[in-house]
């Protein structure tokens, strides 16, 4: 049991969460009930109930304990799956429990650094640099040194842009990640990242460049069969390298999110293709798919998604044959990422529940036309989309360009308001906003908006 001083109530609440997480289940229904209870108990951890000195003193210990709890939950996936316990309700409940526990870890990290944030000209930290509170290592892979990346390792990442938050939230289960990539280590020991990016398609970049490239959070996953992982990495590296040598052979980003075919690849489809090649078609990721079964498909249709189910980046967290090696986050930006997530939750909730849809105006139509025709966005378009799609790929439709611009223009002012609200909350109480407060604020905004928020509007 985690001990804290002097706030016994915090210790009791955390012990209750640990007890629920350790509770055995005899049926699929019982497992889903336990995990739903775990989610609810973690969600109800309101930091206002605890002494600030206790939180400041105990933050690193709490964060480490919650990471350990998440590892224990993940370690049971293979057994639960083999016993048929991870039905759709159980799967969803486990994803939700892992997600809400990660938010608690983030808040502890933010408290520990006294809510420091990036300065105007500062960049996020290099991922997994040094051994600090930013990095949690699975004891199974602990060496006391920096992370030992291996060929075939996977990187599950989250960037800073609104489209990253949207990618993490558009399926039937919310997540905190938007990109998946594979590491390949060449004969000289240099690490490369093989990945599919919206702007440039399938590419190979140095690992050091990826870890310096504005990450907010990242997890390293490792397959339990190192020979399979090594073959998969080598074969996808060779496939993408050869595609760059052929005229008209470049593999562009697959906006459809369909799993069949390999002429175009999205990020996690590239990883799927790697393990398909490395296993001679014996391994087909993912075990648990993300579904696009929403009633209102306005946004996903606009960006070109035709799939009804797919391999979303965060689905790798549910894979029975992969271990978490380490997890890293920059606590100066996790608050922004969390607010982005909660904001996207509400935007997509409004689309589904209140039938909100995007409505274009002339500037947005102009952005779509200029972006598709020129391949480079205009200055005004860059202001609307910020750094989301600075270079428009040739296969990105006008509809997708406009959808990304409208999402950014709708979300950015709301995020600014949420960040200001949280800063006032921290100045007043020393604690961040609870997700409930974020949802309440956004719902109040919607109710007073007369049916239109940014580019989202109800039918009139």
N, C-alpha and C positions, 0 to 999 in steps of 0.2 A: 504494500500500500504506500502510495506517495505521501510523504510527510511534509507539511508546510508549517511555518511559524510566523506569526502567532495565530493565523486564521484557520481554526479547525474546520470551519464550515466548508472551505475550499477543499480541504483534504477529504472530507466526507463526500462531497459531490463528485470528485475525481475518482474516489474509490468505488462509488456507485457505477460510474461509467465502466471502470475496469471489470467490475463484477458482471455487468451485462455482456461485455465483450467476451468474457471467459465462459459464459453460460453454455452448456452443451445443448444440442438440438437432436431430437430423435426422428424428426420428419421435416420435409421441405417447408410445410406451413409453419412449424415451430421455429425453424431457422429464420424465415422471413419476419416473423413476429419479433424475435430477439433483435434482429438487425434494425428493424423499424424503431424498436424501443431505444436501441443504442443511438440512433440518429436523433430521436426526440430529446433524449437526456443530454446529448452533446449540444444540440441547438439551444436548449434552455439554460446553458451556462452563461448567465448574464454577469459580466464582470463588475457591474455596479454593486453586487452583493458582497464583494470581497474587499478587504482592506488593501489600499494601494501599495503599502509597504510590503505586504505579503506577496502581491503579484510581482513587484519589482524584484524581490528577493528570490522568488521561486520560479520565475519565467523559464530559465534554461532547463531546470529539472522537469518542469511540466511539459515543455516542448519535447524533450527527449523521451519522456514516458509515453506520450501520445504517439510519437513515431514508432516506438517499440510495439505499442498496441496495434498500430496499422500493419506492421510486419507480421504480427501473430495472426491477424485476420487473413492477410494474403496467403500465409503459409498453409491455410486450411482450404484454399480454393480447390486444389486438386482432389482432396478427399471429398469435399462437398459435391463436386462435379461428378466424381465416380459413383457416388451414392444417389445421384439424381436429385440432390437437394437444391441445386441452383436453377430452379424454375424461374420464369420471368420475374415474379414478385421478389424472390430471394436475390436474384441478380441485381435488380434495381435497388433493393434495400442496401445491399453491400456497397454498391457504387455511391449511394447517398451517404452512407456511414463513413466511408473513406474520405469523401469530399469535405464533409462538415468537420471531421477531425483535423484535416489539413488546415482549415481556416483557423481553428483554435491554435495550432502550432504557429501560424503566421502572426496572429495577434500577440502571442507570447514573445515572438521575435521582435515585433514592433515596440512592445513595451520595453524589452531589454535594451534597445538602442534609443530609448526615449523619443520614439516617433520621428527620428531623423528621416529626411526625404532628400531626393536628388536635387542638387542645385541646378540653376539654369543651364550651365555648361558641363555638368557632370554626366557621366555614362554609368550604366549598370556595371557591377563588378564582373570580373571574369568568372565564369562558372567553375565551381569546384577548385578554386585556387586556395591553397593553404588548408589548415585545419581549424576552422572557426565555427562559431555557432550557426553560420549559414549552411553548413554541410552536415548532414546526418548520414552515417555509414552503417550498413547492415553488419552486425558483428561477424557474420559468416565471411565477410570480405575485408574485415578490418586488418590493416597492416601497420597502422601508425604513420603511414606516409600519404602523399597525395594519391588520388584515385588512380588505380592501375587500369587504364582503358585497354580493352582487348578487341581484336578483330571480331566482328559479329555482334558487338554490343549495340544496343538501341538507345537513342536519346529521345525522350518524350519531353517536349518543350512548350513554353508559352512566351509569346512576345508581348509587346506593349500596345499594339494597335487595336482599334475596335473590331476590325474584321477577325482578329485572333479570338476575341471574346465571343463573337458570333459563331465562329467555327466550333468553339467549345460548347456552345449552347443549342445548336439548331436541331440536334437529334432528340430522341425521346427521353434520354437521360442526360442531365447536365454534367459537365466536366469542367476541369480547370486547365486543360491543355489543348493546344491547337496544331501541333506539328510533331511528326515522328520521323526519325532519320536513322541511318545505319552507319556504324564505324567500320572502316576497312583499314587494316594495317599492312603497309607494303613491305617488301623484302628488306628495306633499310630501316624499318621500325617506325616510319612516319605514319601518323594517324590521319586518315581522310574521312570526311563525312559525305556519304552518298545520299542525296535527298531530292525531292521534287518540290519546287517552289512555284507559287502562283505566277510570279513575274518572269521567271527564266526557265521553267520546266525542270527536267531532270539534270542535275549538275553534280560535280564533285568539288568540294571545298576543303581546305585544311581544317582539322579539328580546332586548332587554336583560333582560327578566324570565327568559327561558329560560336565558341565559348565566349568570345569578346563581343558578339553581335547583339547587344541589347536584350539579353535574356532576362526574364523575370523569375522563372522557376524552371527546373529541369530534373528529370529522374533518369538514371542509368539502369537499364534492364539487361540481364544476361541469360541466354538460353542455357538450360542444364546440360545440353549436348554440345560441348565446345567444337567438336569436329563438324557437326551440322552447321553451326553458326559461322564457322570459318569458311566453309564451302559457300554458304549463302552470301556472305560478304564479298568473297572473291568473284563470284559469278555476277552479282549485280554491279560491282565495280567495273568488270570487264564489259558488261552490256552497256552501261552508260558511257564509258570511255569510248567504245567503238561507235556509239551513236553520234559522238562529236566529230568523228573522223569522216563520216559519210555526208555527202551533199544531200541536203533535205532529209537527213536522218535524225534530226533532233527530236527528242521525246518531250512534247509539251505537256502542260498541266491538264489533268482530266477534270473538268468542272462537273461532269455528269455524276461523279462519285460511284459509277457502276464498277463492279468488280471484274467483269469479264473483259478480255482483250488486254493488249499491252502496247498499243500504238501511242496511247497517252497514259500518263500515270499521275495520280495524286500522291501525297506524301506517304500515307500508310499503305496504299496499293503498291508502291515501290517496295516496301518491306515485305508485303505479301508475296510479290513476285520473286524477291530474293530467296525466301524460304521455299517457294515452289520450285525454283531452279535447283537450289541446294539439296532438296530432298527428293528430286526426280518425281515431283507431283504428289508426294506422300503427305506433305504438311500444307494445310490450307488455313491460314489465319483469316479472321479471328475465330475463336471458339464461341464468343458471345458478341453478336453484331449490334450495331446501332441502327435504329429504325427511323424512317421518316414517315411516321403515321399520323402526323398532325392533320387537323381538319383544314386549317388555313395554310396553304403552301405558297402564299404570295412571295415571300422572300426567297425561298429555296428555288421556286420556279424561275424567278428573275435572274438568279446567279447561274442557272443552268443545271441544277441537280435533277436528274431523272430517276435516280435509284430510289427504291422503297426500303432497302436496307443496305448497309455498307460497313466497311472497316474504318471507323473513326479513330483518330490518333489515340484517344484515351482508352479505347478497348484493350490496348496492350496491358493495362493495369489488371485486367481480369484473366490474363492468360495463365493457365496452370503450369506450363513448362518454363516459365521465366521467373527469375529472382530479381528483386530490387537490390542493386549493388549500393547505390547511394542516392540521396535526394538533396537538392540545393535550391536555395531561394535568396533573393536580395530583398531584405526586409524594408529597404527604403522604397520599394515599389509594390510590395504585396498588398498594401492598402488600396492602391489604385486598381490593381488587378481584381481584388475582391469586389470593389464598388462597380467595376465594369461588369463582372459576372452577375451581380445582383441586378444591375440595370438591364442587362440583356435578358435575364429571367423575366423581368416585368414587361419588356417590350414584346417578347415572344408570347408571354401570357396574354397580353392585350390583343395580340393578333388572333390568338386561338379563342379567347373567351368573348371578346368584344368586337371581333372581326375588323380590327384595324388593318389597313393596307397602305402601301406607299403610294403617294400621289406626286407625280412629276410636275415641275414647272419648266419654264423656258431655259433658265440657266442649267438645270440638270440635263435637259435634252441636248443642250449645246455641249456639255461635258461628254456625254455619251458619243456624240458625233465626232467631236474633235479627238477624243481619246482613241477611238477605233480607227479613224482615218490617218492620224499622224503617228501613232505608236508612242508618242510622248504627250503627256497631259499639259494643258495650258497652265499658266500661273494660277488662275482662279480655280481650276480643277485640283491643282496641288493643295491649295488652301482648303478645299472641301474634303479631299481624301487624305490630306496630310501625307504621311509616309506609308500609306496602306498599299497603294499600287503605283509607285513612281514611274515604272515602265510597264506599259500595257502589252501583254503578250499578243501575238497575232490571232490566237484562237479565243481570246476573251471577247464575248459578245458585247454589243452596245448596251443591252439590257443589264448585264452583269456590272459594267462600269457604272451605270446610273444607280444600280441598287447599292453598291458599295458607297458611292458618294452620298446617297440619301441616308444610309445608315449612319455614316460618320456625322453628317450635319444634324441628325436627330439626336444622337447619343452624346456628342461632345458638350453641348451646353448643360445637359442634365448631369453629366459627370462633373463638370465644373461646380455646379451647385452642391452636389453630394460631397465633393472634397472640401468645399468651404464649410459645409454643415459639420463634417467630421472634425475639421480643425477646430471649430468652435467647441465641439463636444469634448475634445481632448484638452483644450485650454481650460475648460470649466471643471472637468471631472478627472482628467488624467486617463481616460479610457476611450477606446474607439466606439464607433456606432455598432450596435447590435444589428444583425440583418433585418430583424423585425422593424427597427426604426427606419431603415432604408426603404423597405417595402411600403411602410406607412407614408413616408414622405412622397414617394413616387405616385402612390395611389391618390394622394391629395392633389398632386399636380394634374393627374389625369382627370379627376372629377371636376376640376376648375378650368379645364382646357377647352371646353365647348366642342369636344369631339375631334380635336386636331392637336398633335404634339409633334413639332418639327415637320417631317414629311410623312408622318403616319396620321391617318385620318379614318374615321368610321364612315360607313356608307351614309350618304345624305339624300 
